[in-house]
Structure formats: C-alpha cells, structure tokens
Amino acid sequence: MSSLDKAMKNLKFDKRMTEINLNNSQLTKEELKKYLEQLPDLAQNVDLLNMMDSDSDSEQQDPH
C-alpha cells in the first residue's frame, strides 16, 4: 500500500473529506452512518464560553 493510499484511508471519515468520498464512491452512506453511530458521546466534556462580557460596555466607551 502506497503512502497516498494510507493517507486516503486515514482521511476516509474526515469531516472535510466525507462529501468528496461519498461523491467518488469511496464511502457509502451506510458506512458513514455506522461510523458516526459508533463515535462516543462527548457532550459532557463541553466547556461553555461566555462571549458577552459584562465589562464590554466600559471597553466600548470613548477613552478621551
């Protein structure tokens, strides 16, 4: 197996490549569905970020 073949195999389920692989028959919808279903649910590992800081009003004031 060439290095290109190995790289393509590693990228088969890469989010950036799935549409291309589906269109080129390198991946079936059934394969993708099975792969996605076996992924672990990592929702409990999410960290929420507050992008609206209460101090942002003071930062927006004209410093002059």
C-alpha positions in Angstrom: 0.0 0.0 0.0 1.4 3.4 -1.0 1.7 6.3 1.4 -1.0 8.1 -0.6 -3.3 5.1 -0.1 -2.6 5.1 3.6 -3.3 8.8 3.9 -6.6 8.5 2.0 -7.6 5.6 4.2 -6.9 7.7 7.3 -9.0 10.5 5.8 -11.9 8.4 4.8 -14.1 9.6 7.6 -12.5 13.1 8.0 -15.3 15.7 8.1 -13.6 17.7 5.3 -13.5 14.6 3.0 -16.8 12.8 3.6 -18.7 14.6 0.9 -15.9 14.1 -1.7 -15.6 10.4 -0.7 -19.4 9.9 -0.9 -19.4 11.6 -4.4 -16.5 9.4 -5.6 -17.9 6.2 -4.2 -15.0 5.9 -1.8 -17.5 5.9 1.0 -21.1 4.8 1.3 -23.8 6.5 3.3 -24.2 3.2 5.2 -20.5 3.2 6.1 -20.7 6.8 7.2 -23.8 6.2 9.3 -22.3 3.2 11.0 -19.0 5.1 11.7 -20.9 8.1 13.2 -23.1 5.9 15.4 -20.1 4.2 17.0 -18.5 7.5 18.0 -18.7 8.2 21.7 -20.9 10.9 23.0 -18.6 13.6 24.4 -21.2 16.2 25.3 -20.3 16.0 29.0 -16.8 17.3 28.1 -18.1 20.6 26.6 -16.9 23.9 28.1 -19.2 26.8 27.5 -17.7 30.1 26.8 -19.4 33.4 27.5 -18.6 35.7 24.7 -20.5 38.6 26.1 -18.5 40.1 29.0 -20.3 42.4 31.4 -17.2 44.7 31.3 -17.5 45.1 27.5 -19.6 48.3 27.9 -16.7 50.0 29.6 -14.3 48.9 26.9 -16.6 50.4 24.2 -16.6 53.8 25.8 -14.5 56.5 24.2 -11.3 56.8 26.2 -11.0 60.6 25.5 
